Amino acid sequence: MVLSSLERPTLSAQVARHILELVNRERLRPGDRVPSEVQIGRDLQVSRGSVREAYRTLAALGILEIESGRRPRLRQIDPKVLAQVFDYALNTAQVDVAHVLETRRAIELQTAQLAARYATEAQRSTLRELVAQMRSVATDHARRVASDMAIHSMIAEASGNPLNSLLLSAMRSPVEASSRIHFDDNRTERELIRVIDAHEAVVARICAGDPVGAASAMSYHFDISILRVKRQNAHVEIAGSLGAVSAT
C-alpha cells in the first residue's frame, strides 16, 4: 500500500521514532544522555534542522531535557505533560467532570485494593490523620477540598504502582473540579458528613488490610460523587433551557 503525503510520517517524526527505538534498544534510563543532533544527523543522513525539530517534539512531550551546549538527556515522567491533554479535553468540552469521575472510579477501585495490601504503617497513619483533618475542617470549603486531594494522592502512593500517582496527578484540574462539586457549600451538613464518612470508610478498610472492603467503600464513595455531579449538570442544563425560553 502506498502512503499518501498526509499519511507518510514527516522526516522529523521518523527521527523521533529512531530515538525512541534507540532508548529501547540501549535500555537507557532517565538521566542517560542520547546522541547529539550532529551525531543523529550523520547516522541517519538527514539535516540538522529535522533532528532539532524531532528533539523539540520529544522535549515538549516530556521525554527529553535539552540544555544548551550539552547532549540531551532522558527525563523522568512528568505528569504535567499528560495534564495538558486532560485540561484541554475538559476546557474544550470534549469530556466533562462526570467522565473524569467514571475513569477515576475504575482506577481508584484497584488503587484502594492495592493500598490495603501494600500500605506502610506510616502511610496508614497519614491517611488516618488526613481523614481526621477533613472532619475537623468541615466548615472550610478550601481545606475540605485540599484534604480530599491529599487522601486520594496518599492512597495512590500507598498502592505501590507509580502509574496510579501519575494518572491522578495528570488529572489534577478535573479532579479538583469534581472535589469542589463534591464539597459544594450548598450541600447540607448531613450531606457533607455523608461524604466525609465515605472517605473514612475507605481509609478504615485500607488500614485494616481489607482489599475487598476497601474497593467496596471506594465504589460507594464514587457512587455518591458521580450522582452529585450528574445532578448538578442536570440543574445547569435545565437553567440554561429556561433562560433560552424566557429570552424568546
C-alpha positions in Angstrom: 0.0 0.0 0.0 1.3 3.4 -0.9 1.0 6.1 1.8 -0.4 9.5 0.8 1.6 12.6 1.7 -0.7 13.1 4.6 -0.2 9.6 5.9 3.6 9.4 5.4 5.5 10.3 8.6 7.5 13.5 8.3 11.3 13.3 8.5 11.3 14.7 12.0 8.7 12.1 13.1 11.0 9.4 11.7 13.9 10.8 13.6 11.8 10.9 16.8 10.9 7.3 16.3 14.5 6.4 15.8 15.4 8.0 19.1 12.7 6.1 20.9 13.8 2.8 19.4 17.4 3.6 20.4 16.2 4.2 24.0 14.6 0.8 24.0 17.4 -1.0 22.3 20.1 0.5 24.5 18.0 0.2 27.6 18.5 3.8 28.5 17.1 5.2 31.7 16.1 8.7 33.0 19.2 10.8 33.3 21.0 9.0 30.5 22.1 11.1 27.5 21.1 10.5 23.9 23.3 11.2 20.8 23.8 14.8 19.8 21.9 16.4 16.9 25.1 16.2 14.8 25.6 12.5 15.5 22.0 11.6 14.7 22.1 13.7 11.6 25.2 11.9 10.4 23.9 8.4 11.3 20.5 9.0 9.5 21.8 11.2 6.8 19.3 13.9 7.5 19.5 17.6 8.0 20.3 19.0 11.5 17.1 21.0 11.2 15.0 17.8 11.0 16.8 16.4 14.0 16.4 19.6 16.0 12.6 19.5 15.3 12.4 15.9 16.4 14.3 16.7 19.6 12.0 19.7 20.3 9.0 17.5 19.9 10.3 14.9 22.3 11.1 17.7 24.8 7.6 19.0 24.5 6.3 15.5 25.3 8.5 15.5 28.4 10.8 12.8 27.1 14.0 14.8 26.6 15.6 17.5 28.6 17.5 19.9 26.3 20.3 22.0 27.7 22.3 24.5 25.7 25.8 23.1 24.7 25.1 19.6 26.1 23.7 16.4 24.7 20.0 15.9 25.5 19.2 13.6 28.4 16.1 11.5 29.2 13.7 12.9 31.7 11.6 11.4 34.5 8.0 11.1 33.6 6.3 14.4 34.2 2.5 14.3 34.9 2.2 18.0 33.8 2.6 16.9 30.2 -0.3 14.5 30.4 -2.2 17.0 32.5 -2.3 19.3 29.5 -4.2 16.7 27.5 -6.8 16.2 30.2 -7.1 20.0 30.8 -7.5 20.6 27.0 -10.2 17.9 26.8 -12.1 19.4 29.7 -11.7 23.0 28.7 -13.0 22.3 25.1 -15.9 20.3 26.4 -14.7 17.0 24.8 -15.1 15.4 28.2 -16.9 16.6 31.4 -16.3 16.1 35.1 -18.6 13.1 35.2 -16.5 11.4 32.5 -13.4 12.0 34.7 -15.1 10.6 37.7 -16.1 7.5 35.8 -12.5 7.0 34.7 -11.1 7.7 38.1 -13.5 5.2 39.6 -12.1 2.4 37.5 -8.5 3.3 38.5 -9.2 4.1 42.2 -11.1 0.9 43.0 -7.9 -1.1 42.1 -5.8 1.6 43.8 -7.7 1.1 47.1 -7.3 -2.7 46.9 -3.5 -2.4 46.3 -3.2 0.2 49.1 -4.9 -2.2 51.5 -2.3 -4.8 50.6 0.8 -2.7 50.5 0.4 0.5 52.5 3.1 1.0 55.1 2.3 1.8 58.7 3.5 5.4 58.1 1.1 5.7 55.1 -1.8 4.3 57.1 -1.1 6.8 59.9 -1.0 9.6 57.4 -4.4 8.5 55.9 -5.9 8.5 59.4 -4.6 12.0 60.1 -5.9 13.3 56.8 -9.4 11.9 57.4 -9.4 13.5 60.9 -8.3 16.7 59.3 -11.1 16.6 56.8 -13.7 16.1 59.6 -12.2 18.9 61.7 -12.4 21.5 58.8 -15.9 20.5 57.7 -16.9 24.2 57.5 -13.9 25.3 55.5 -14.6 24.6 51.8 -11.0 25.1 50.5 -9.4 22.9 53.2 -12.0 20.2 52.7 -11.0 20.1 49.0 -7.3 20.0 50.0 -7.9 17.2 52.4 -9.8 15.2 49.8 -7.0 15.6 47.2 -4.4 14.6 49.8 -6.3 11.5 50.8 -6.6 10.2 47.2 -2.9 11.1 46.5 -1.8 9.2 49.5 -3.9 6.1 48.6 -2.4 6.2 45.1 1.1 6.4 46.6 0.3 3.6 49.0 -0.8 1.3 46.2 2.9 0.9 45.2 2.0 1.4 41.5 3.6 4.6 40.2 1.1 4.8 37.3 -1.7 5.4 39.8 0.0 8.5 41.2 1.0 9.7 37.7 -2.6 9.4 36.3 -4.1 11.1 39.4 -1.6 14.0 39.2 -2.2 14.3 35.5 -6.0 14.7 36.1 -5.4 17.2 38.9 -7.5 20.0 37.4 -10.7 17.9 36.7 -10.1 16.1 40.0 -10.1 19.4 41.8 -13.2 20.4 39.9 -15.0 17.2 41.0 -13.9 17.7 44.5 -15.2 21.2 44.7 -18.6 19.9 43.5 -18.4 17.1 46.0 -17.9 19.6 48.9 -20.1 22.3 47.5 -21.0 24.9 50.2 -24.7 24.4 49.1 -24.7 20.9 50.4 -26.4 20.3 53.7 -24.4 19.4 56.8 -25.9 15.9 56.6 -24.7 15.5 53.0 -21.2 16.7 53.9 -21.0 14.3 56.8 -22.0 11.5 54.5 -19.1 12.4 52.1 -16.6 12.5 55.0 -17.9 9.2 56.3 -17.4 7.7 52.9 -13.7 8.8 52.9 -13.3 7.5 56.5 -14.7 4.1 55.4 -12.2 3.8 52.6 -9.3 4.6 54.9 -10.6 2.3 57.6 -10.7 -0.7 55.2 -7.2 0.2 53.8 -5.8 0.4 57.3 -7.4 -2.9 58.2 -5.7 -4.6 55.3 -9.0 -5.4 53.7 -8.8 -5.2 49.9 -12.3 -6.2 49.2 -13.8 -3.9 51.8 -11.5 -1.0 50.5 -12.8 -1.5 46.9 -16.4 -1.6 48.1 -16.0 1.5 50.2 -14.3 3.3 47.3 -17.1 2.2 45.0 -19.7 3.7 47.3 -17.7 6.9 47.5 -17.7 7.3 43.7 -21.4 6.4 43.5 -22.3 9.5 45.5 -19.7 11.6 43.8 -20.9 10.8 40.3 -24.6 11.2 41.3 -23.9 14.7 42.7 -22.0 15.8 39.5 -24.8 14.5 37.2 -27.5 16.2 39.3 -25.6 19.5 39.1 -25.1 19.1 35.3 -28.9 18.4 35.0 -29.7 21.6 37.0 -27.4 23.6 34.8 -29.0 22.3 31.6 -32.5 23.0 32.9 -31.5 26.5 34.0 -30.0 27.1 30.5 -33.2 25.8 28.8 -35.4 28.1 30.9 -33.1 31.0 30.2 -33.4 30.3 26.4 -37.2 30.1 26.7 -37.5 33.3 28.6 -35.3 35.1 26.1 -37.6 34.2 23.2 
